[in-house]
Amino acid sequence: MLARASGGDAAATDELFPVVYDELRGLAEQFLSGERRNHTLQPTALVNEAYMRLVGPDVTWENRAHFFGAAARAIRRILTDYARGRGAVKRGGGARPISLEDAGPVAAPVEAMDLVGLDTALASLEAQDPQKARVVELRFFAGLTAEQTATALGISASTVARDWAFAKAWLHRELTRET
């Protein structure tokens, strides 16, 4: 179904959405769980926006893990753009910082995170070590397990564990560094 949808088959794209919707919506709900009730960015809107970025004739996916890796990147960009659009102040604007360790494999509520700072730090990590940045995207933004991340990246689960540990420490240092 992924191959047909990425090949431009509109019917396959229509079939794909219900299959992946629940998982994407679950991720979106976790990201937005701490927001106020009348928040303008709702889980359904986040899922729809991410999905629209994932379908089209120029987009191809190798497998399910690759699709959710692309979804992680889309969600990251949407949330970062939203945070920037809200006039977020670098380094959290007075919000209490939260570590990646405390956040778990899926991000904390948007209000508790400095998404703009995280995006900047993650871009810096990506420039130095793209694999470690992808591990963060898949584990943190897509909520994949170490095994699923390993499959998506074609590396071993132990390499994912090492990259994840390094990336968390590196990002923590970057996010808590005095400016």
C-alpha positions as CSV (number, residue, x, y, z in Angstrom):
1,M,0.0,0.0,0.0
2,L,2.9,2.4,0.8
3,A,4.6,1.7,-2.5
4,R,1.3,2.3,-4.4
5,A,0.6,5.5,-2.5
6,S,4.1,6.8,-3.0
7,G,3.7,6.0,-6.7
8,G,0.8,8.4,-6.9
9,D,-2.1,5.9,-6.6
10,A,-4.9,8.1,-5.1
11,A,-6.9,5.0,-4.1
12,A,-3.9,3.6,-2.1
13,T,-3.4,7.0,-0.5
14,D,-7.0,7.0,0.6
15,E,-6.6,3.4,1.9
16,L,-3.4,4.3,3.8
17,F,-4.8,7.2,5.8
18,P,-7.2,5.1,8.1
19,V,-4.4,2.5,8.6
20,V,-1.9,5.0,10.0
21,Y,-4.3,7.6,11.4
22,D,-4.6,6.0,14.9
23,E,-0.9,5.8,15.4
24,L,-0.2,9.3,14.2
25,R,-3.1,10.7,16.3
26,G,-1.7,8.9,19.4
27,L,1.6,10.6,18.8
28,A,-0.1,14.0,18.3
29,E,-2.1,13.6,21.4
30,Q,1.0,12.9,23.5
31,F,2.7,16.0,22.1
32,L,-0.2,18.2,22.7
33,S,-1.6,16.7,26.0
34,G,-0.4,19.6,28.2
35,E,-1.8,22.3,26.0
36,R,-4.9,24.4,27.0
37,R,-8.2,22.9,25.9
38,N,-9.0,25.7,23.4
39,H,-5.5,25.5,21.9
40,T,-5.5,26.3,18.2
41,L,-3.3,23.3,17.2
42,Q,-5.3,20.2,17.9
43,P,-4.1,16.5,17.4
44,T,-6.4,16.1,14.4
45,A,-4.9,19.2,12.7
46,L,-1.4,18.0,13.5
47,V,-2.1,14.6,12.0
48,N,-3.7,16.0,8.9
49,E,-0.9,18.5,8.3
50,A,1.8,15.8,8.8
51,Y,-0.1,13.4,6.5
52,M,-0.4,16.0,3.8
53,R,3.4,16.4,3.9
54,L,3.8,12.7,3.6
55,V,1.8,12.0,0.5
56,G,2.4,13.0,-3.1
57,P,3.9,11.8,-6.3
58,D,7.5,12.9,-5.3
59,V,7.4,11.0,-1.9
60,T,8.5,7.3,-1.6
61,W,8.7,5.0,1.4
62,E,10.7,1.8,1.6
63,N,8.6,0.3,4.5
64,R,6.5,1.1,7.5
65,A,9.4,2.2,9.6
66,H,10.6,4.6,6.8
67,F,7.1,6.1,6.7
68,F,7.0,6.7,10.4
69,G,10.5,8.2,10.2
70,A,9.2,10.7,7.7
71,A,6.2,11.3,9.9
72,A,8.5,12.1,12.8
73,R,10.4,14.6,10.7
74,A,7.1,16.2,9.5
75,I,5.7,16.4,13.1
76,R,9.0,17.9,14.3
77,R,8.8,20.6,11.6
78,I,5.2,21.4,12.2
79,L,5.6,21.7,15.9
80,T,8.8,23.8,15.5
81,D,7.1,26.1,13.0
82,Y,4.1,26.5,15.3
83,A,6.4,27.3,18.2
84,R,8.2,29.9,16.2
85,G,5.0,31.3,14.9
86,R,3.8,31.8,18.5
87,G,6.8,34.0,19.1
88,A,8.5,31.5,21.3
89,V,11.6,32.9,23.0
90,K,14.9,31.0,22.6
91,R,15.6,28.7,25.5
92,G,12.0,28.4,26.6
93,G,10.9,31.9,27.4
94,G,10.7,31.2,31.1
95,A,9.2,27.7,30.8
96,R,10.6,25.1,33.1
97,P,13.1,23.1,31.0
98,I,12.6,19.3,30.8
99,S,15.4,16.9,29.9
100,L,15.1,14.3,27.1
101,E,15.5,11.6,29.8
102,D,12.5,12.9,31.7
103,A,10.5,13.2,28.5
104,G,10.8,9.5,27.6
105,P,10.6,8.1,24.1
106,V,7.8,10.5,23.1
107,A,8.0,14.2,23.8
108,A,6.5,16.0,26.7
109,P,3.7,18.5,26.1
110,V,4.6,21.3,23.8
111,E,4.4,24.0,26.5
112,A,7.0,22.2,28.7
113,M,9.5,21.9,25.9
114,D,11.7,24.4,24.1
115,L,10.9,23.1,20.7
116,V,12.7,25.9,18.9
117,G,15.9,25.3,21.0
118,L,15.6,21.5,20.5
119,D,15.2,22.0,16.8
120,T,18.3,24.2,16.6
121,A,20.3,21.8,18.7
122,L,19.1,18.8,16.7
123,A,20.1,20.6,13.4
124,S,23.5,21.2,14.9
125,L,23.8,17.5,15.9
126,E,22.6,16.5,12.4
127,A,25.4,18.5,10.8
128,Q,27.9,16.6,13.0
129,D,26.4,13.2,13.0
130,P,23.2,12.6,10.9
131,Q,22.7,9.1,12.2
132,K,22.4,10.2,15.8
133,A,20.0,13.0,14.8
134,R,17.8,10.5,13.0
135,V,17.8,8.3,16.0
136,V,16.5,11.2,18.1
137,E,13.8,12.0,15.5
138,L,12.6,8.4,15.4
139,R,12.8,7.7,19.1
140,F,11.6,11.1,20.4
141,F,9.3,12.5,17.7
142,A,7.9,9.2,16.2
143,G,8.0,7.2,19.5
144,L,9.7,4.2,17.9
145,T,11.3,1.6,20.0
146,A,15.1,1.0,19.8
147,E,14.3,-2.1,17.7
148,Q,12.0,-0.2,15.3
149,T,14.5,2.5,15.0
150,A,17.2,0.0,14.2
151,T,15.1,-1.5,11.5
152,A,14.3,1.9,10.0
153,L,17.9,2.9,9.9
154,G,19.4,-0.5,9.0
155,I,21.6,-0.6,12.1
156,S,21.7,-2.8,15.2
157,A,19.6,-2.1,18.3
158,S,22.8,-1.8,20.3
159,T,24.1,1.0,18.0
160,V,20.7,2.7,18.4
161,A,21.1,2.5,22.2
162,R,24.6,4.0,22.0
163,D,23.5,6.7,19.6
164,W,20.4,7.5,21.7
165,A,22.5,7.8,24.9
166,F,25.1,10.0,23.3
167,A,22.5,12.2,21.6
168,K,20.5,12.7,24.8
169,A,23.6,13.8,26.7
170,W,24.8,16.0,23.8
171,L,21.4,17.7,23.4
172,H,21.1,18.2,27.1
173,R,24.4,20.0,27.1
174,E,23.3,22.1,24.2
175,L,19.9,23.0,25.7
176,T,21.3,23.9,29.1
177,R,24.3,25.8,27.9
178,E,24.3,29.4,29.1
179,T,24.0,31.9,26.3
